[in-house]
Amino acid sequence: MDNYSYYERLGIDRDVYDHCEFILENLKERFEKIDLMAEKNTLKVLDAFRREHVQEACLMGSTGYGYNDIGRETLERVYADIFHAQDALVRAQITCGTHALALALMSNLRPGDNMVSVSGRPYDTLSEVIGIRKSQGSLAEYGVSYREVELKKDGGFDYEGIGKAIQDDTKLIAIQRSKGYSDRRSLSVEQIGECISYIKSIRKDIIVMVDNCYGEFVEDIEPTDVGADMAVGSLIKNPGGGLAPVGGYIAGSSRCVENAARRLTSPGLGKEVGASLGILKDFYQGLFLAPEVTAKALKGAIFAANIYEGLGFDVLPDSKEPRYDIIQAVTFHRADALIAFCEAIQASSPVDSFVTPSPSPMPGYDSDIIMAAGNFVSGSSIELSADGPLKEPYSVYFQGGLTWGHAKFGIMNTLQRLVTDKIIDRDMLKMIR
Ligand SMILES: *Cc1c(COP(=O)(O)O)cnc(C)c1O
């Protein structure tokens, strides 16, 4: 059977298929570079596994208090190795990325301290953690003050603003690597490193925390390689490799990680407790696969950017620029297109493909969100997924894909849907070719 007939069976028109193949022709070199990055990061991960003597006993897990959990302790050393950090906390008891970030903040800040975000407004769910939106239990309630410095128009750090925002009471600075649900650019690790140098030149003891969500393994260095005191993220994004069923991590300095451990469990107990149950095999195996999985997700994002930019939509990042995370935004300026895109991603999923996603309120977000995710792990966004707030400019944020075949089909199917719905003119596809 020729290649197209496989796609035809899944409802893809010849025009749509040909268009996508035409786009892919021009991406070969780009994809080779991504494969090379995956190779480098695979070796980095493998090196850590070997050095820390990961062994069969590490995959078993513990129950109860979880004392002497060799698997958990080794995994945390593996993470510390990969991040070139002194220590790491990698736990199933960290429920998600927001929890990991809240934990890093709440454990390292004390009443009277000030924190500054220097990459503009943090990810939506952190508004309630910090108390930007009034919330029970927020840092604001505990007497931690907050200041914010916007990124400059060109996407770079506003050094003058940062210099002014840092006061005597400033204890911690937060930097978000990925753009999240905003229309800025994501930050490179190099850019983050320059900013950290500047911050540390003002005062060495300021703690710099980087929200590393969606950034892991996109580059061959991580924020902790350029001076971050903590890199924080979710295991149901990049570093879980699609296999971790839950969890979060904090990699960084011994002191910061110990503070986090004492807050997660209890002073006096710290990292010593926390049963890993039966979860460690998936943590290890997912981490081992993560560089490759991240590469697949990146290819999907670039493929989508090239398709939609070519059709006249605003895409961020654009089709050519370097990537610092796996998120792709496409702006439609119309609700029906955003909804159709998400429905097509859902319909392309291995699980719940027959379900229609509908916009609804989400805890931590201030407008209705439509979310498409037919996932093996609920809410996992390293799996092919798309979401977007139902408000102007009606941008879809799209990410993930555990395999290239799936990412490719999912994106092709979104184009199919937009053509079928006449949001995109079929003749335009032919014209472009
Ligand atoms: C996903 C994400 C978070 C929050 O993670 P959850 O697991 O959804 O709680 C925080 N920051 C950024 C940049 C993210 O992408």
PDBQT file of the ligand as one rigid body, heavy atoms in Angstrom, charges set to zero:
ROOT
HETATM    1  C1  LIG A 501       2.510  23.314  33.084  1.00  0.00    +0.000 C 
HETATM    2  C2  LIG A 501       3.203  24.462  33.648  1.00  0.00    +0.000 A 
HETATM    3  C3  LIG A 501       3.109  24.777  35.004  1.00  0.00    +0.000 A 
HETATM    4  C4  LIG A 501       2.186  24.067  35.945  1.00  0.00    +0.000 C 
HETATM    5  O1  LIG A 501       2.233  22.711  35.879  1.00  0.00    +0.000 OA
HETATM    6  P1  LIG A 501       0.961  21.815  36.208  1.00  0.00    +0.000 P 
HETATM    7  O2  LIG A 501       1.536  20.454  36.202  1.00  0.00    +0.000 OA
HETATM    8  O3  LIG A 501      -0.034  22.022  35.127  1.00  0.00    +0.000 OA
HETATM    9  O4  LIG A 501       0.459  22.208  37.534  1.00  0.00    +0.000 OA
HETATM   10  C5  LIG A 501       3.845  25.835  35.459  1.00  0.00    +0.000 A 
HETATM   11  N1  LIG A 501       4.623  26.555  34.646  1.00  0.00    +0.000 NA
HETATM   12  C6  LIG A 501       4.728  26.298  33.343  1.00  0.00    +0.000 A 
HETATM   13  C7  LIG A 501       5.596  27.155  32.478  1.00  0.00    +0.000 C 
HETATM   14  C8  LIG A 501       4.023  25.244  32.800  1.00  0.00    +0.000 A 
HETATM   15  O5  LIG A 501       4.136  24.976  31.498  1.00  0.00    +0.000 OA
ENDROOT
TORSDOF 0
